[in-house]
Amino acid sequence: MDDLTPLRYFRAAYELGTFSAAARACDVRQPSVSAAIARLEGRYNGPLFQRSRDGLTPTALGHELYQQAGGVLAQVSQLEARLKGHTIQRVRVCCAPDVFMAPFEAGLARIRRAVPRAQFQFTDDPAQADLHFAADDCLPRGCGFYPLWQDKYGVGLHKGHPLVANAEITMADLIGEALISRPYCPGADLFMSRLTQLDGATGLSVAASAIHDAQLMDLVAAGLGVALMPISHGDAHRDVVLREVAGVDPVTRMVGVGYRKTGFAGDMARHFLSRDTLLGAASPISA
């Protein structure tokens, strides 16, 4: 219940002793907590905290509000838990076209165990999604983000391509090769720009353009060309082999789960993560 949000922020500030700690616990920015406390102080005609360098010291009014609000919030939480247990909770998910779903399946299963009536609704509109499976530079502005793994870019080749036998691949080896482009991937664009800057190379000739990486892998496997893609894609198709390119500054991306800055989406992101992953990513990044 959104009307109780200021009380939740107040309780966190009371228990944790600073607005910044309360903001982290509530997964919001500090100004949101400060503004909520100011509204409560205006409503109840007095300060709730004394501010100092050492943190927050509750006033008599603050102590009384905390005692009264605790019971109210507990009752509301119990009510919400009972109601949510009887209603379908739709979790809107957007999976970026340059990311495969397989690494995220365990996290979706964790959400289902935590929220048995969760219903996943996939969308290709990032602005509408609660959760995003994507690289951090492909998220809508303002999303939270838990990083999961880092990728390095290389070249995808058909397993029968002559270059597979090379100990290393250089830009000179790739000149004249047909390229399957990935216009939806900023990492591939950056990697291409670095490749084409080497030795005055003019770049690869584009033979096809994919709309997502599952299609990209099939096109490479069909022998239609090579593709610039994350090295981690090497296990995604048995007929595609990934090789790094020597002599070029590496391009990397950070992949993880992003989430809309709402209480619901934040809860789903935390359910998604395993306990060990959550501890390792205790400070989510804001995109």
Secondary structure by P-SEA (a helix, b strand, c coil): cccaaaaaaaaaaaaaccaaaaaaaacccaaaaaaaaaaaaaaacccccccccccbbbcaaaaaaaaaaaaaaaaaaaaaaaaaaabbbbbbbbbccccccccaaaaaaaaaaacccbbbbbbccccccccccccccccccbbbbbbcbbbbbbbbbccccccccccccccccccccccccccccaaaaaaaaaaaacccccbbbbccccccaaaaaaaaaacccccccccccccccccbbbbbbccccbbbbbbbbbbcccaaaaaaaaaaccaaaaaaacccccc
